[in-house]
Amino acid sequence: MMSEVATGLSNAIPSLLGVVVGFFLATMLRWWERKRKVKAHWEAIRAEMTLCKEKADTFLNTPVAAPLYRFPVMAMQTAFPILLTEGSLNEQEALAVGRYSSQVEDINRGLDYAASQAMDGTTVGLASQYNRLVLKTRDLIEAADGGRSIFEAAQDVVDGRLLLWRQLV
């Protein structure tokens, strides 16, 4: 009887080991895939932020009151909510990135208003809108009172998260 138990146990050990290894591999695969996706979201946001910075520099250095371009927002609109859901940011990080996103949306809205004023031929309204856009764009990329700009604060968060994810994945 004892040998039957030992035989049954020795036959069950490879099966049990297979289940444990299979579970471990499946869990690790899901974990790795999730980390890869989160990293890709951070990379997309960083690339988009770089494009926005370039557009902001262009706007401030080129006196065109109603340019045809808009600041890109697709990655931020897609990836940021996912990163929030994943719990990838603490409150201060969410505030910095959210503030950046909000400022870019404000600038795009202002560019739309400026384009509307230009189409209507309203030079006074266009000049007023252009001045507001210059202020908003400067607020985005230039530091106030020796601190960090909105862009720099958000970039610090994104760079910090990317550094972490590059070490993990």
C-alpha positions as CSV (number, residue, x, y, z in Angstrom):
1,M,0.0,0.0,0.0
2,M,2.8,2.3,0.9
3,S,4.5,1.7,-2.5
4,E,1.3,2.4,-4.3
5,V,1.1,5.8,-2.6
6,A,4.8,6.5,-3.3
7,T,4.2,5.5,-7.0
8,G,1.1,7.7,-7.2
9,L,3.0,10.6,-5.6
10,S,6.0,10.2,-7.9
11,N,3.7,10.2,-10.9
12,A,1.9,13.3,-9.7
13,I,5.1,15.3,-9.0
14,P,5.9,15.9,-12.7
15,S,2.3,16.9,-13.5
16,L,2.3,19.3,-10.5
17,L,5.6,20.7,-11.5
18,G,4.3,21.2,-15.1
19,V,1.3,23.1,-13.7
20,V,3.4,25.3,-11.5
21,V,5.9,26.1,-14.4
22,G,3.0,26.7,-16.8
23,F,1.4,29.1,-14.3
24,F,4.6,30.9,-13.7
25,L,5.4,31.3,-17.4
26,A,1.9,32.5,-18.2
27,T,2.0,35.0,-15.3
28,M,5.4,36.3,-16.3
29,L,4.3,36.7,-19.9
30,R,1.3,38.8,-18.9
31,W,3.5,40.8,-16.6
32,W,6.1,41.4,-19.3
33,E,3.5,42.3,-21.9
34,R,1.8,44.8,-19.5
35,K,5.2,46.4,-18.7
36,R,6.0,46.6,-22.4
37,K,2.7,48.4,-23.2
38,V,3.2,50.9,-20.3
39,K,6.7,51.7,-21.5
40,A,5.4,52.2,-25.0
41,H,2.7,54.7,-23.7
42,W,5.4,56.7,-21.8
43,E,7.6,56.7,-25.0
44,A,4.7,58.0,-27.1
45,I,4.0,60.7,-24.6
46,R,7.6,61.7,-24.6
47,A,7.8,61.9,-28.4
48,E,4.7,63.9,-28.5
49,M,6.0,66.3,-25.9
50,T,9.2,66.8,-27.9
51,L,7.0,67.7,-31.0
52,C,5.0,70.1,-28.9
53,K,8.2,71.8,-27.7
54,E,9.3,72.2,-31.3
55,K,6.0,73.7,-32.2
56,A,6.1,76.1,-29.3
57,D,9.6,77.2,-30.2
58,T,8.5,77.7,-33.8
59,F,5.4,79.7,-32.7
60,L,7.5,82.0,-30.5
61,N,10.2,82.5,-33.1
62,T,8.0,83.0,-36.2
63,P,5.6,85.9,-36.2
64,V,2.6,84.1,-37.6
65,A,-0.6,85.0,-35.7
66,A,-2.7,82.1,-37.0
67,P,-0.4,79.2,-38.1
68,L,-1.9,76.2,-39.8
69,Y,-0.4,73.7,-37.4
70,R,-1.7,72.5,-34.0
71,F,0.2,70.9,-31.2
72,P,-0.1,67.1,-31.3
73,V,-2.3,65.6,-28.6
74,M,-3.2,62.1,-29.7
75,A,-0.7,60.2,-27.5
76,M,-1.6,62.3,-24.5
77,Q,-5.3,61.7,-25.1
78,T,-4.8,58.0,-25.6
79,A,-2.0,57.0,-23.3
80,F,-2.4,59.3,-20.3
81,P,-5.8,57.8,-19.2
82,I,-4.4,54.3,-19.5
83,L,-1.3,55.2,-17.4
84,L,-3.7,56.7,-14.8
85,T,-5.7,53.6,-14.8
86,E,-2.6,51.4,-14.4
87,G,-1.6,53.4,-11.3
88,S,1.6,54.5,-13.0
89,L,1.7,58.0,-11.5
90,N,1.4,59.4,-8.1
91,E,-0.7,62.5,-7.4
92,Q,2.1,65.0,-8.0
93,E,3.2,63.3,-11.2
94,A,-0.4,63.2,-12.4
95,L,-0.7,66.9,-11.6
96,A,2.4,67.9,-13.6
97,V,1.5,65.8,-16.6
98,G,-2.1,66.9,-16.4
99,R,-1.1,70.6,-16.2
100,Y,1.1,70.1,-19.3
101,S,-1.8,68.4,-21.2
102,S,-4.2,71.1,-20.2
103,Q,-1.9,73.9,-21.3
104,V,-1.4,72.3,-24.8
105,E,-5.2,71.9,-25.2
106,D,-5.6,75.6,-24.3
107,I,-3.0,76.6,-26.9
108,N,-4.7,74.5,-29.5
109,R,-8.0,76.1,-28.7
110,G,-6.4,79.5,-29.0
111,L,-4.9,78.6,-32.3
112,D,-8.4,77.6,-33.5
113,Y,-9.7,81.0,-32.3
114,A,-6.9,82.8,-34.0
115,A,-7.6,81.0,-37.3
116,S,-11.3,81.9,-37.0
117,Q,-10.3,85.6,-36.4
118,A,-8.0,85.5,-39.4
119,M,-10.7,84.0,-41.6
120,D,-13.1,86.7,-40.5
121,G,-10.5,89.4,-41.1
122,T,-10.8,90.7,-37.6
123,T,-7.3,92.1,-37.0
124,V,-8.0,93.5,-33.5
125,G,-9.3,90.1,-32.4
126,L,-6.5,88.3,-34.1
127,A,-3.9,90.5,-32.4
128,S,-5.5,89.9,-29.0
129,Q,-5.6,86.2,-29.5
130,Y,-2.0,86.1,-30.7
131,N,-0.9,87.9,-27.6
132,R,-2.7,85.4,-25.4
133,L,-1.1,82.6,-27.4
134,V,2.3,84.0,-26.9
135,L,1.7,84.1,-23.1
136,K,0.3,80.6,-23.0
137,T,3.2,79.2,-25.1
138,R,5.8,81.0,-22.9
139,D,4.1,79.6,-19.8
140,L,4.4,76.1,-21.4
141,I,8.1,76.2,-22.2
142,E,9.7,79.0,-20.2
143,A,10.4,78.7,-16.4
144,A,8.8,81.4,-14.2
145,D,10.6,82.9,-11.3
146,G,13.6,80.6,-11.6
147,G,11.4,77.4,-11.3
148,R,10.6,74.7,-13.7
149,S,8.4,75.3,-16.8
150,I,5.2,73.3,-17.2
151,F,7.0,71.4,-20.0
152,E,10.0,70.7,-17.8
153,A,8.0,69.5,-14.9
154,A,6.1,67.1,-17.1
155,Q,9.2,66.0,-18.9
156,D,10.9,65.2,-15.6
157,V,8.0,62.9,-14.7
158,V,8.1,61.2,-18.1
159,D,11.9,60.8,-18.2
160,G,11.8,59.4,-14.6
161,R,9.2,56.8,-15.6
162,L,11.0,55.9,-18.8
163,L,14.2,55.3,-16.8
164,L,12.4,53.0,-14.5
165,W,10.7,51.1,-17.3
166,R,13.9,50.8,-19.3
167,Q,15.5,49.0,-16.3
168,L,12.5,46.7,-15.9
169,V,11.9,45.7,-19.6
